[in-house]
């Protein structure tokens, strides 16, 4: 039986403690401690307008970084700009989506990131940064 040590670069992005996968073990590999994860945040468009216009929506996928682990991460992903939580996604089969309030941020450009909370099997991780432009503030109608 061979062993795979998760690289230091991977540890920095999604492992709270050392994770080692035992390969070639049926039916799938096993993680000791927690399995490394990767979170991917995508958006439909990068402009938020107010009033009757559409609001930016976010989709997230969280997957294991350990070869052979097919179990899907559970838990939540907080979609944030700095310390402001825009919306929270509850994962189903490692995926989910949400839309923030159109009044969550004033006009400007923002870096938006998804933060996966982790669960008993999978460690926390953060997504790539997406840029969001808020164009104007409406009256709240």
N, C-alpha and C positions, 0 to 999 in steps of 0.2 A: 504494500500500500504506500503510495507517495503522499507527500504533504506539500501544500502551497502556502507560503508566508505572504500575507498581504503587504504590498509595498508601502514605504513611508509616505509617498505622495498620496496614496489612497487613504492612508490613516488620517492624514490632515483634513481630508474632505468629508469623511463620514464614519470614522470608527472611534468610539470613545475609549475602547480598550483593545488589546491585541486580539485579532481574529485569525484563526488558522482553520483552513478547510481541509478535511480529509477527502482526498480524491479517490476515485475508483471504488467507491462504496455504494452498494445498491440500497435503495433505489435512487438516492441523490446524495450529494455531499452534505457534510455536517459542519456547522460553525461552532467553535468553542468560544464562549463569551457571547459576543453579538456579531452578526454578519454586517459587513460593510454595505452601504447603500449609496445610490446616486439619485438625486432629485432633479427633474427637468421641468421647467416652467415655460409655458408657451402662452401667447396671447393672439387674439384675432386681429387687432389693430392697435396702434399706439397713441391714439388721440381720444381724449374724453371731452365731450361737449355736454352742456347742461340743457335743461328744458326737456323737450320731447325726444332728443337724440338718444342714440344707443349709448350704453355704458360699457366700458372695457370689461371683457371677461377673461379669466385666466383658467388654464387647464394645467394639471400637474400629473406627472408620472414618477413613481418612486420604485426602483428596482434594486435587487441584490447585485452587488459587484463580485460575489463569490461564485465561480463557475460551478454549475450543477445544482444550485439552490433555486428551486422553482417556486417556492412558497412566496406569495405576494405580501409585501409590507402592509400593516394596518396602522391605524392611528390618525393623526391629523397633520396638515400642513398649514402653517400661518403664512399668508401672503402679506408681506410687509414693505413699507418704505421707511427706512431708518427704524425708529422705535414705534411707528404707527402701524397697527394691524389693520389692513384694509378689508380682509375677509379670511375666513377659516374654511379649509377643505377637509371633509371627512373622507378618508380613502376607502374605496371599494375595489378590490382586486388590484390594489396598488395605484389606482387612478381616481381623479375627481376634478371638480371645477367649482368656481364661485365667481361672483361679480361684486365688487365693492360699491359702497354708496357713492353717487356722483359728487357728494359734498365732503368727502373724506380729506381731500387735499386742495389747497388753494392753487391758482394758476402757476405753472412752472414746469420744469423737467425733473423727473424723479427716477431713481434707481429702485426697481421693484425686485424682490427676491422671495422665494419660497423656502420656509424652514420646516423640515420634516422633524417631528417630535421623537421619532423612534418608538419601538415597542419591545416586548420581551425577547424577540428574536433579532430585530434589526436596529442598528445604531442610528442616531440622528445624523442629518446631513442638510446642506443648504444647496439650493439650485443656482444656476447661472443668473446673472443680473439682466433684467429687461428694462429698457428705458420707456417711461411713460410721460407723455406731454399732456398736461391739463391746460386747456386753451382759455377758458373764461369761466367766471362764476355767474350762475344764473340767479334768479330771484327765489328759487326753491319751490316754484309752482309745480 
